Amino acid sequence: MSEPYLKTMHLLAQSKNRAASRLLESAMRSSHEGIRKNACQEFLSGRGSRNLLELIRQFDTLDEKTVEMLSENGDRLIGAVRMAILSDDEHLQRNGFRAILTLNILEAIPAMLSILYERQSVLPADSPLPETILAMTDRLLKMIEERKRRQYINSVVLTETARILSALLKTFRRNDSTVALQVYIAIYPHILGREPVLDDLLENRTHPAFPGIHRLLLQSNDRRIPDFIWYCLGEVDPPGVVMQIVAKRHDIHFLEALFEKLDKDVSKETQDNLGKVGPVEWFSEIRVILDQLDESYQPGFVSFIRFIRMDENQRISLYSHILHYGKPAGRRQVLEYLDKTPGDRTDAIILQAAEDGDPGVQSSALTQIRARDIPRATFHILQHIDSPHEMVRDTVQKLLPEFRINRFIDSFDQFNESQRRSSAKLIRKVDPQFVHGLTEILNDGTPLKKAKALLCVEYAESVYLFEDPLCSILLSDENPSLRAKAAELLASGKREVSRNSLVQSFHRDPNPEVRGAAKSSLEKRPASWESK
């Protein structure tokens, strides 16, 4: 671009003549990118804010690349933006807010707060000002959290915002906009120590803004409030008003936001502070809350009950309510905490939980029944051996290590026949190694162990699981009494291989007792049992 042209553009930018401004405006709408860029640069470097105000006026017509260039110089537009949003020209005013949001002019936050309280009595109901303030405050906090931009600029904006807030809140009235209070809540963790008046606000009940902040914390659905409460709970000495809000507030949206945080790792400071909260007035409505509370938040509710200050009997009663009326995730969390709570009353609750419809709750309860050494623990656990839920059956198997086939064979002689029959059936269900362990004994055990194993197969009514080792004993074992017992059991066999083994034994076994047993079993086997 030629030097005379650039000089002309520069002179136009310096001129106060309206016609010169119009020429620059036309240049900014040029189809030539270089001309547009140069005109924009001259607007930015022009004396005073009037040229920049014209830039804001045309903001909605600027192309993407021009806007991108402006975003790098947003701090230079603050004066013009302030003039725009104070203007009675609705188009200019809207473009001012659009520029703040699009160019991310965080430095405009203090100015917007000042304007809000200078003009709140005449602001139209649909003014974008309050929402723009809150949106930019959120962006500022995100910038700080992600350490974007130069941090000292963020710090300057925070300091200036705190200064403006301090002045505004000193004269806060009941009907004033709550936006300043919402900004205060949002930036509270970042402005501690910057303005003593603000540090004192939450504890000073005579502060003009205290009733407003208390009302906001107690009633507003502003999503920033749970974050503020959570931050305060993590402080060594949180404001008393925060503790009161936690004890009183129970609208479902607030509780869900709080309980979501409690479902994660909770700091010692937060646990200690929750331990100072109480009495909680809304615990009497626990059934209503459980009905409204989504399942994903119920574990956090259980954690809340765990940490809050109360009599231990009341805590157990609340846990019992959740086990009766809560959703599965909450009920499972209760069982986890009750694991560390001894006592007869807790034992009774655990026994009830063992009948819960959720397999996770059942499994946890059954595990505690054994760990607590509750009377007749084995009996209670065995009631669930035939549960339709695999998780519960697996839990029962793990909880009863004494019901193992090798241990049963070793102690076989200690039981009478009735006990052997009932125990064998239970072990078949409880021991995941039942088939493998018994097969090993039938194949390689001593004659005495093999004899016990054959009786165990009979008592467990499980011949169909052992037809191969039984056929092997029938055809090749040296002990005729074992061969005869195997032949007797194979009467209940269902496979063709066992029928063929019986036929072979009947024709070839040298022992008449074995041949007789084989013949008897062949006669007892229905033809329909023989499978291909």
Salt bridges, closest charged atoms under 4 A:
GLU25 OE2 - ARG18 NH1 3.03
GLU33 OE1 - LYS65 NZ 3.62
GLU42 OE1 - HIS10 ND1 3.23
GLU54 OE1 - ARG18 NH1 3.57
GLU54 OE1 - ARG57 NE 3.35
ASP60 OD1 - HIS91 NE2 3.81
ASP63 OD2 - ARG36 NE 2.54
ASP88 OD1 - ARG119 NH2 3.85
ASP89 OD2 - ARG57 NH1 2.93
GLU90 OE2 - ARG94 NE 3.99
GLU107 OE2 - ARG149 NH1 3.31
GLU118 OE2 - ARG82 NH2 3.63
ASP126 OD2 - ARG94 NH2 3.66
ASP138 OD2 - ARG223 NH2 2.33
ASP138 OD2 - ARG224 NH2 2.87
GLU146 OE1 - LYS148 NZ 3.01
GLU160 OE2 - ARG163 NH2 2.48
ASP176 OD1 - ARG173 NH2 3.30
ASP222 OD1 - ARG224 NH1 2.75
ASP227 OD1 - LYS261 NZ 2.74
ASP251 OD1 - ARG249 NE 2.54
ASP272 OD2 - LYS268 NZ 2.82
GLU285 OE2 - HIS250 NE2 3.69
GLU312 OE1 - ARG315 NE 3.20
ASP347 OD1 - ARG372 NH1 2.92
GLU355 OE2 - HIS384 NE2 3.42
ASP356 OD2 - ARG331 NE 2.74
ASP358 OD2 - ARG332 NH1 2.96
ASP386 OD2 - LYS429 NZ 3.06
GLU402 OE2 - ARG370 NH2 3.33
ASP410 OD1 - LYS449 NZ 3.59
ASP413 OD1 - ARG420 NH2 4.00
ASP413 OD2 - LYS452 NZ 3.43
GLU417 OE2 - ARG421 NH2 2.97
ASP431 OD1 - ARG404 NE 3.88
GLU440 OE2 - HIS436 NE2 3.27
GLU458 OE1 - LYS485 NZ 2.78
GLU461 OE2 - LYS425 NZ 3.45
ASP468 OD1 - ARG495 NH1 3.10
ASP477 OD2 - LYS450 NZ 2.88
GLU488 OE2 - LYS485 NZ 3.30
ASP509 OD2 - ARG483 NE 2.80
GLU530 OE1 - ARG525 NH2 2.80
